[in-house]
Amino acid sequence: MEIENKINQVLDKIRPYLQNDGGNVEFQKYENGVVYVKLTGACTSCPLADHTLESGIETALVSEIPEVIKVVNIE
């Protein structure tokens, strides 16, 4: 549960940037080093969503939480 709290704290830091562009991210679950999220709003149809996921969300989570190795978007 502690890791999930850390994940939500990091996502809370990222969320305003996504919301500025009409999108958002929702934490779904954490399992075996993988964080599952759902991109919502404008992020669902954005051509740069994969880039946002990898370069923004995944980079932030992996750098701040050593247990996290990957982030996957559940569509």
C-alpha positions in Angstrom: 0.0 0.0 0.0 2.9 2.3 0.7 4.1 2.1 -3.0 0.6 2.9 -4.2 0.6 6.1 -2.0 4.0 7.1 -3.5 2.6 6.4 -7.0 -0.4 8.7 -6.3 1.9 11.4 -4.9 4.0 11.4 -8.1 0.9 11.4 -10.3 -0.4 14.3 -8.3 2.7 16.3 -9.3 2.2 15.4 -13.0 -1.5 15.8 -13.2 -1.6 19.7 -13.5 0.4 19.5 -16.7 -2.0 17.0 -18.2 -5.0 19.0 -17.1 -3.6 22.1 -18.7 -4.1 20.3 -22.0 -7.5 18.9 -21.1 -6.2 15.5 -20.1 -5.7 13.5 -16.9 -4.2 10.3 -15.6 -5.9 7.8 -13.3 -3.9 5.2 -11.3 -5.4 1.7 -11.8 -3.1 -0.8 -10.1 0.5 -1.7 -9.3 1.7 -5.2 -9.9 5.2 -6.8 -10.1 7.0 -3.4 -10.7 4.4 -2.3 -13.3 2.1 0.7 -12.8 -1.1 0.5 -14.7 -2.7 3.9 -15.5 -5.5 5.1 -17.6 -5.1 8.3 -19.6 -8.3 10.2 -19.8 -9.8 13.4 -21.4 -7.8 14.8 -24.2 -5.0 12.3 -23.6 -7.2 9.5 -25.0 -7.1 10.9 -28.5 -3.8 12.8 -28.4 -1.2 11.5 -30.9 1.5 12.3 -28.3 -0.1 10.2 -25.6 2.5 7.4 -25.9 5.3 10.0 -25.6 3.6 11.6 -22.6 3.3 8.1 -21.0 6.9 7.2 -21.6 8.8 10.5 -21.3 6.6 12.1 -18.7 4.7 9.7 -16.5 7.0 6.6 -16.7 10.2 8.7 -16.3 8.9 10.4 -13.2 7.6 7.3 -11.5 10.8 5.2 -12.3 13.1 7.9 -11.1 11.2 8.6 -7.8 10.1 5.0 -7.0 12.9 2.4 -7.4 10.3 -0.5 -7.3 8.6 0.8 -10.5 10.1 -0.5 -13.7 7.4 0.2 -16.3 4.1 2.1 -16.8 1.3 0.7 -18.9 -1.7 2.6 -20.2 -5.0 0.6 -19.9 -7.2 1.8 -22.7 
